[in-house]
Amino acid sequence: MTGMDDLIRALEEEHLREWPEFRPGDIIRIYERVSEGARERLQPFEGVVLRRSGSGTREMVTIRRIAAGVGVERTIPLHSPRLERIEVIKRHEIRQARPYWLRRITRLHKIQ
């Protein structure tokens, strides 16, 4: 079975993408390609990182933001071909890997 595992791992390495370093607690902006009919445009989503999970091509990031007074969370695959770029806006020192208590604190969510 190791031969098949090596083959899968080799195929997955082709699709890995390089992104800037970010951790839970950081505020990032993700630009995603959205197709509307025949046109394509970039749509940004800016928020605080709640968690990173998975590894390899299955790595996901959960981002939370406040939109019109309502909390919105998105879980986005990091190695998706629809992602255009990721910008780190602000770094915060958080001592937990999954700081779900950030859902109760709005001062980190203040996105200008």
TORPA-4810 file (N, C-alpha, C, O; in nm, 3 decimals):
<nodes>
NODE_1_0.082_-0.120_0.000_0.000_0.000_0.000_0.086_0.126_0.000_0.037_0.234_-0.032_M
NODE_2_0.213_0.113_0.035_0.298_0.233_0.039_0.323_0.288_-0.101_0.345_0.408_-0.116_T
NODE_3_0.319_0.203_-0.202_0.338_0.252_-0.338_0.226_0.347_-0.378_0.252_0.449_-0.442_G
NODE_4_0.103_0.314_-0.341_-0.011_0.400_-0.371_-0.004_0.529_-0.290_-0.036_0.636_-0.340_M
NODE_5_0.039_0.518_-0.163_0.052_0.638_-0.080_0.155_0.734_-0.138_0.134_0.855_-0.138_D
NODE_6_0.266_0.679_-0.186_0.368_0.764_-0.247_0.317_0.832_-0.372_0.349_0.948_-0.398_D
NODE_7_0.238_0.762_-0.450_0.182_0.818_-0.572_0.085_0.932_-0.540_0.090_1.037_-0.603_L
NODE_8_-0.001_0.911_-0.442_-0.096_1.015_-0.401_-0.021_1.136_-0.347_-0.054_1.250_-0.381_I
NODE_9_0.080_1.113_-0.263_0.158_1.222_-0.206_0.229_1.301_-0.316_0.236_1.424_-0.308_R
NODE_10_0.281_1.234_-0.417_0.350_1.302_-0.527_0.252_1.388_-0.608_0.285_1.499_-0.648_A
NODE_11_0.131_1.335_-0.631_0.031_1.413_-0.704_-0.015_1.534_-0.625_-0.039_1.641_-0.682_L
NODE_12_-0.028_1.519_-0.493_-0.072_1.631_-0.410_0.032_1.741_-0.402_-0.003_1.859_-0.394_E
NODE_13_0.160_1.705_-0.404_0.266_1.806_-0.394_0.265_1.902_-0.513_0.310_2.016_-0.501_E
NODE_14_0.214_1.858_-0.626_0.207_1.946_-0.743_0.109_2.061_-0.720_0.125_2.168_-0.778_E
NODE_15_0.008_2.040_-0.637_-0.097_2.139_-0.617_-0.077_2.226_-0.494_-0.158_2.315_-0.468_H
NODE_16_0.029_2.203_-0.417_0.056_2.286_-0.300_0.096_2.426_-0.344_0.169_2.443_-0.442_L
NODE_17_0.048_2.526_-0.271_0.078_2.665_-0.305_0.147_2.731_-0.187_0.127_2.693_-0.072_R
NODE_18_0.229_2.831_-0.216_0.301_2.905_-0.113_0.221_3.028_-0.072_0.182_3.108_-0.158_E
NODE_19_0.196_3.044_0.056_0.125_3.159_0.110_0.210_3.224_0.218_0.298_3.159_0.274_W
NODE_20_0.183_3.352_0.250_0.256_3.414_0.361_0.222_3.346_0.492_0.115_3.286_0.507_P
NODE_21_0.313_3.355_0.587_0.294_3.292_0.718_0.187_3.367_0.796_0.195_3.489_0.810_E
NODE_22_0.087_3.296_0.848_-0.014_3.356_0.936_-0.059_3.250_1.036_-0.050_3.130_1.011_F
NODE_23_-0.109_3.298_1.149_-0.148_3.211_1.260_-0.287_3.250_1.309_-0.339_3.355_1.269_R
NODE_24_-0.349_3.169_1.394_-0.475_3.209_1.455_-0.459_3.339_1.533_-0.361_3.359_1.604_P
NODE_25_-0.556_3.427_1.519_-0.551_3.559_1.582_-0.511_3.669_1.486_-0.541_3.786_1.511_G
NODE_26_-0.444_3.635_1.377_-0.404_3.735_1.278_-0.525_3.778_1.195_-0.619_3.701_1.176_D
NODE_27_-0.520_3.899_1.145_-0.623_3.948_1.054_-0.566_3.937_0.913_-0.462_3.995_0.883_I
NODE_28_-0.637_3.863_0.827_-0.589_3.844_0.690_-0.700_3.881_0.592_-0.817_3.889_0.627_I
NODE_29_-0.658_3.904_0.468_-0.752_3.932_0.359_-0.725_3.829_0.249_-0.613_3.818_0.199_R
NODE_30_-0.829_3.754_0.213_-0.818_3.652_0.110_-0.893_3.700_-0.014_-1.008_3.742_-0.005_I
NODE_31_-0.827_3.695_-0.129_-0.889_3.732_-0.256_-0.925_3.602_-0.329_-0.839_3.518_-0.357_Y
NODE_32_-1.054_3.589_-0.359_-1.105_3.470_-0.424_-1.165_3.506_-0.560_-1.235_3.606_-0.572_E
NODE_33_-1.136_3.424_-0.662_-1.194_3.447_-0.794_-1.339_3.400_-0.795_-1.369_3.287_-0.758_R
NODE_34_-1.428_3.490_-0.836_-1.570_3.459_-0.845_-1.612_3.479_-0.989_-1.585_3.584_-1.048_V
NODE_35_-1.680_3.379_-1.046_-1.725_3.392_-1.184_-1.873_3.430_-1.184_-1.955_3.366_-1.118_S
NODE_36_-1.903_3.533_-1.258_-2.041_3.582_-1.273_-2.074_3.579_-1.421_-2.043_3.673_-1.495_E
NODE_37_-2.135_3.473_-1.463_-2.162_3.458_-1.605_-2.033_3.437_-1.682_-1.961_3.340_-1.656_G
NODE_38_-2.004_3.525_-1.775_-1.883_3.514_-1.855_-1.766_3.591_-1.793_-1.652_3.577_-1.838_A
NODE_39_-1.794_3.671_-1.690_-1.689_3.753_-1.629_-1.635_3.688_-1.503_-1.702_3.608_-1.438_R
NODE_40_-1.512_3.725_-1.470_-1.451_3.684_-1.344_-1.402_3.807_-1.272_-1.352_3.901_-1.334_E
NODE_41_-1.416_3.807_-1.140_-1.365_3.918_-1.060_-1.308_3.864_-0.932_-1.333_3.749_-0.895_R
NODE_42_-1.229_3.947_-0.862_-1.172_3.911_-0.734_-1.260_3.965_-0.623_-1.296_4.082_-0.623_L
NODE_43_-1.295_3.880_-0.528_-1.375_3.922_-0.413_-1.293_3.903_-0.287_-1.255_3.790_-0.255_Q
NODE_44_-1.265_4.012_-0.213_-1.188_3.998_-0.090_-1.276_3.955_0.027_-1.395_3.987_0.032_P
NODE_45_-1.218_3.882_0.121_-1.284_3.846_0.246_-1.180_3.868_0.355_-1.079_3.799_0.361_F
NODE_46_-1.206_3.966_0.442_-1.110_4.004_0.546_-1.167_3.970_0.682_-1.284_4.000_0.711_E
NODE_47_-1.086_3.908_0.766_-1.132_3.874_0.899_-1.019_3.816_0.983_-0.904_3.809_0.940_G
NODE_48_-1.056_3.776_1.104_-0.958_3.722_1.198_-0.956_3.570_1.182_-1.061_3.506_1.169_V
NODE_49_-0.835_3.512_1.185_-0.819_3.368_1.167_-0.855_3.299_1.298_-0.794_3.326_1.402_V
NODE_50_-0.953_3.210_1.293_-0.989_3.133_1.412_-0.910_3.004_1.422_-0.871_2.963_1.531_L
NODE_51_-0.887_2.938_1.309_-0.811_2.814_1.314_-0.758_2.776_1.178_-0.809_2.818_1.074_R
NODE_52_-0.653_2.694_1.181_-0.602_2.627_1.063_-0.610_2.478_1.094_-0.571_2.435_1.203_R
NODE_53_-0.659_2.400_0.999_-0.670_2.257_1.024_-0.632_2.181_0.899_-0.635_2.234_0.788_S
NODE_54_-0.595_2.057_0.918_-0.556_1.972_0.807_-0.411_1.992_0.769_-0.340_2.073_0.829_G
NODE_55_-0.368_1.917_0.670_-0.231_1.930_0.621_-0.230_1.896_0.473_-0.324_1.835_0.421_S
NODE_56_-0.125_1.934_0.407_-0.112_1.908_0.265_-0.216_1.984_0.185_-0.245_2.100_0.214_G
NODE_57_-0.272_1.920_0.084_-0.370_1.987_0.000_-0.506_2.000_0.068_-0.594_2.071_0.020_T
NODE_58_-0.523_1.931_0.182_-0.651_1.938_0.255_-0.651_2.042_0.364_-0.741_2.043_0.448_R
NODE_59_-0.553_2.130_0.366_-0.544_2.232_0.472_-0.654_2.336_0.456_-0.677_2.387_0.346_E
NODE_60_-0.723_2.368_0.567_-0.833_2.463_0.567_-0.804_2.573_0.668_-0.729_2.554_0.764_M
NODE_61_-0.865_2.689_0.645_-0.854_2.801_0.738_-0.996_2.853_0.763_-1.076_2.866_0.671_V
NODE_62_-1.026_2.882_0.891_-1.156_2.938_0.928_-1.135_3.085_0.963_-1.053_3.118_1.049_T
NODE_63_-1.210_3.173_0.896_-1.197_3.317_0.912_-1.330_3.373_0.959_-1.435_3.333_0.909_I
NODE_64_-1.326_3.466_1.054_-1.447_3.527_1.107_-1.440_3.678_1.089_-1.335_3.739_1.111_R
NODE_65_-1.551_3.737_1.049_-1.560_3.883_1.037_-1.700_3.925_1.080_-1.792_3.844_1.086_R
NODE_66_-1.714_4.054_1.108_-1.843_4.111_1.142_-1.891_4.188_1.019_-1.826_4.284_0.976_I
NODE_67_-2.004_4.148_0.963_-2.060_4.214_0.845_-2.201_4.260_0.879_-2.288_4.178_0.906_A
NODE_68_-2.223_4.390_0.879_-2.353_4.451_0.910_-2.402_4.408_1.047_-2.521_4.385_1.067_A
NODE_69_-2.309_4.399_1.143_-2.346_4.365_1.280_-2.367_4.218_1.306_-2.404_4.179_1.417_G
NODE_70_-2.345_4.134_1.206_-2.365_3.990_1.220_-2.232_3.921_1.196_-2.161_3.954_1.102_V
NODE_71_-2.196_3.825_1.281_-2.074_3.749_1.264_-2.085_3.650_1.149_-2.182_3.574_1.141_G
NODE_72_-1.986_3.650_1.061_-1.983_3.560_0.946_-1.854_3.482_0.952_-1.746_3.540_0.963_V
NODE_73_-1.864_3.349_0.945_-1.746_3.264_0.943_-1.742_3.186_0.814_-1.845_3.138_0.765_E
NODE_74_-1.622_3.174_0.757_-1.603_3.095_0.637_-1.487_3.000_0.658_-1.385_3.037_0.717_R
NODE_75_-1.502_2.880_0.611_-1.394_2.782_0.610_-1.352_2.765_0.465_-1.431_2.723_0.380_T
NODE_76_-1.225_2.798_0.438_-1.177_2.805_0.300_-1.059_2.709_0.284_-0.969_2.709_0.368_I
NODE_77_-1.058_2.628_0.178_-0.941_2.544_0.151_-0.825_2.631_0.102_-0.840_2.710_0.010_P
NODE_78_-0.709_2.614_0.165_-0.595_2.702_0.135_-0.534_2.676_-0.002_-0.478_2.768_-0.063_L
NODE_79_-0.542_2.555_-0.051_-0.475_2.523_-0.178_-0.574_2.514_-0.293_-0.549_2.446_-0.392_H
NODE_80_-0.686_2.584_-0.280_-0.787_2.587_-0.385_-0.737_2.668_-0.504_-0.672_2.771_-0.484_S
NODE_81_-0.765_2.625_-0.626_-0.723_2.704_-0.742_-0.801_2.836_-0.755_-0.760_2.923_-0.832_P
NODE_82_-0.912_2.852_-0.682_-0.989_2.976_-0.689_-0.926_3.088_-0.607_-0.960_3.204_-0.628_R
NODE_83_-0.835_3.057_-0.514_-0.771_3.162_-0.435_-0.664_3.231_-0.517_-0.581_3.166_-0.580_L
NODE_84_-0.668_3.363_-0.517_-0.572_3.440_-0.594_-0.452_3.480_-0.508_-0.337_3.455_-0.544_E
NODE_85_-0.480_3.542_-0.392_-0.370_3.582_-0.303_-0.422_3.601_-0.161_-0.543_3.614_-0.138_R
NODE_86_-0.328_3.602_-0.067_-0.359_3.621_0.075_-0.267_3.731_0.126_-0.146_3.726_0.104_I
NODE_87_-0.325_3.830_0.195_-0.247_3.937_0.257_-0.266_3.931_0.408_-0.378_3.914_0.456_E
NODE_88_-0.156_3.945_0.481_-0.164_3.953_0.627_-0.175_4.101_0.661_-0.083_4.179_0.634_V
NODE_89_-0.288_4.141_0.721_-0.313_4.280_0.753_-0.253_4.317_0.887_-0.185_4.419_0.899_I
NODE_90_-0.277_4.235_0.988_-0.230_4.266_1.123_-0.203_4.136_1.197_-0.276_4.038_1.182_K
NODE_91_-0.098_4.136_1.276_-0.063_4.017_1.354_-0.099_4.040_1.501_-0.080_4.149_1.554_R
NODE_92_-0.151_3.934_1.565_-0.182_3.938_1.707_-0.117_3.818_1.774_-0.106_3.711_1.715_H
NODE_93_-0.073_3.838_1.898_-0.017_3.728_1.975_-0.130_3.658_2.049_-0.187_3.715_2.142_E
NODE_94_-0.162_3.538_2.010_-0.265_3.457_2.072_-0.196_3.332_2.125_-0.112_3.274_2.057_I
NODE_95_-0.232_3.291_2.247_-0.164_3.178_2.308_-0.238_3.046_2.292_-0.202_2.947_2.355_R
NODE_96_-0.340_3.044_2.210_-0.413_2.920_2.188_-0.415_2.890_2.038_-0.411_2.981_1.955_Q
NODE_97_-0.422_2.762_2.005_-0.423_2.722_1.865_-0.560_2.749_1.802_-0.568_2.780_1.683_A
NODE_98_-0.667_2.737_1.881_-0.802_2.761_1.830_-0.876_2.854_1.924_-0.952_2.810_2.010_R
NODE_99_-0.855_2.983_1.907_-0.912_3.082_2.001_-1.058_3.113_1.972_-1.090_3.220_1.920_P
NODE_100_-1.148_3.019_2.006_-1.289_3.041_1.980_-1.347_3.153_2.066_-1.455_3.204_2.036_Y
NODE_101_-1.278_3.192_2.171_-1.324_3.304_2.253_-1.320_3.434_2.174_-1.378_3.533_2.218_W
NODE_102_-1.253_3.438_2.059_-1.252_3.558_1.975_-1.392_3.588_1.922_-1.420_3.701_1.881_L
NODE_103_-1.479_3.488_1.922_-1.616_3.512_1.877_-1.688_3.609_1.970_-1.777_3.681_1.927_R
NODE_104_-1.649_3.611_2.099_-1.714_3.698_2.196_-1.652_3.837_2.200_-1.713_3.930_2.251_R
NODE_105_-1.531_3.852_2.147_-1.460_3.980_2.153_-1.474_4.050_2.018_-1.440_3.993_1.915_I
NODE_106_-1.524_4.171_2.019_-1.544_4.240_1.892_-1.431_4.337_1.859_-1.422_4.383_1.745_T
NODE_107_-1.346_4.368_1.953_-1.242_4.468_1.924_-1.141_4.419_1.821_-1.086_4.500_1.747_R
NODE_108_-1.117_4.288_1.814_-1.026_4.236_1.711_-1.094_4.233_1.574_-1.026_4.234_1.471_L
NODE_109_-1.226_4.228_1.573_-1.299_4.217_1.448_-1.319_4.351_1.378_-1.366_4.353_1.264_H
NODE_110_-1.286_4.460_1.442_-1.310_4.591_1.381_-1.226_4.603_1.254_-1.106_4.630_1.258_K
NODE_111_-1.291_4.583_1.145_-1.226_4.588_1.014_-1.261_4.720_0.949_-1.379_4.752_0.932_I
NODE_112_-1.161_4.798_0.914_-1.186_4.928_0.852_-1.210_4.911_0.705_-1.234_5.009_0.635_Q
</nodes>
